Amino acid sequence: MSPASTFPTVVHPFDSPTPHACAYETGVSDAINALVFIGGLGDGPHTVPYPRAIAKRLESQPELSYSVFEFKMRSSFLGFGFSSLVKDVEDISALVKYLRSIGKEKVVLIGHSTGCQDIMEYTDPAHDGLSPVEGYILQGPVSDRWAIAMEMGESKLDESIEAAKNIIATGKGYERMPLEHLPASFQETPISVFRWHALGAADGDDNYFSPDLPDDIAAGFWGRIDKPILILHSGQDEFVPKSVDKDALVKHWTTLCRPGIASGLSGTIPGGNHRVETLDAEQWLAETVVRFLQTTR
């Protein structure tokens, strides 16, 4: 799907911790259910093409009655550097609350990249008062820590995280992380010491998907999920080391979920890169999402 092509959308202003928040609805008109897309670091409404492919595929299944929603959070675009997963789930909950207010019967969250971490955070019972949903889809659940280590090397990352811990200990965690401790991809993105630690530390708040995460920790994350979940790694994800067996990793995660929670459709997207930008992979993803939604009826 060409990023230059035009497409219609319905704009929904709604109350949110994000100033001037709007959600953008695509696909089936008058749908009674909502699929809410949550992007990754640097994303915002319409930066990832495949939600529109999913919306198009859902139009051919009118009995499911799902439209697709994208929206702006406080962390959208370059805001992620001074935001957090906690703020993200507040923003997501505000949208879900709005969707209920306009009569949406089912709401399913689909996360891409760090949107997957947002979904895992959303399932934390420590967050009181979040608006409940009916299901979850993870696409590209990548470890930021491992992805950063691929770029700057493990030893440099360890040095960077040690520097972050030292700065936090002085009470200056809300300040910008010094550029000399950041890899090239973060040089032009303002990011706080707190958020850098959250992304890159083994005990960071964002570390849900590292392949070396001990099972006694990971089991607590996956075991608290109480609604159906579809887990999809991208088969050719450029942010995952080639040494990682993504099929085996997804299968292991499903075994950590409660019985009957993880979808049997979970696995890897054939030929898909991180953003699922090839046509065949995009169509495979859209078809699999539809099949999953059919099982949640």
Number of C-alpha atoms within 10 A of each C-alpha: 12 7 9 6 6 7 8 9 14 13 14 16 14 17 15 20 15 18 11 10 18 20 22 18 22 23 25 22 13 10 18 17 20 23 25 27 23 30 29 23 17 15 22 21 20 16 15 18 16 22 25 21 19 25 21 17 18 23 19 13 13 13 10 18 18 30 25 27 27 24 23 24 29 21 23 21 18 17 18 23 23 19 18 19 22 13 17 25 23 21 23 25 19 19 27 22 19 19 23 17 10 9 11 17 15 20 22 24 25 26 24 27 23 26 26 27 26 27 23 22 20 24 21 14 11 9 12 7 9 19 18 16 19 16 21 26 28 25 26 28 26 26 24 24 23 24 18 21 19 15 14 17 13 14 10 16 22 16 12 23 23 15 17 25 17 14 18 16 10 8 9 15 19 14 15 17 25 16 14 9 19 20 16 12 10 15 14 10 18 17 23 21 24 24 24 25 24 21 23 24 22 18 12 16 18 26 20 25 21 19 19 10 15 9 14 9 10 19 16 13 19 21 17 15 22 17 17 20 26 23 24 23 26 26 21 18 21 15 20 25 14 10 6 10 12 21 16 12 16 20 16 13 20 23 15 20 21 16 10 13 19 24 16 13 14 22 21 23 24 16 18 23 19 21 21 26 17 13 14 14 20 24 17 16 24 21 15 18 20 18 12 21 20 12 9 15 8
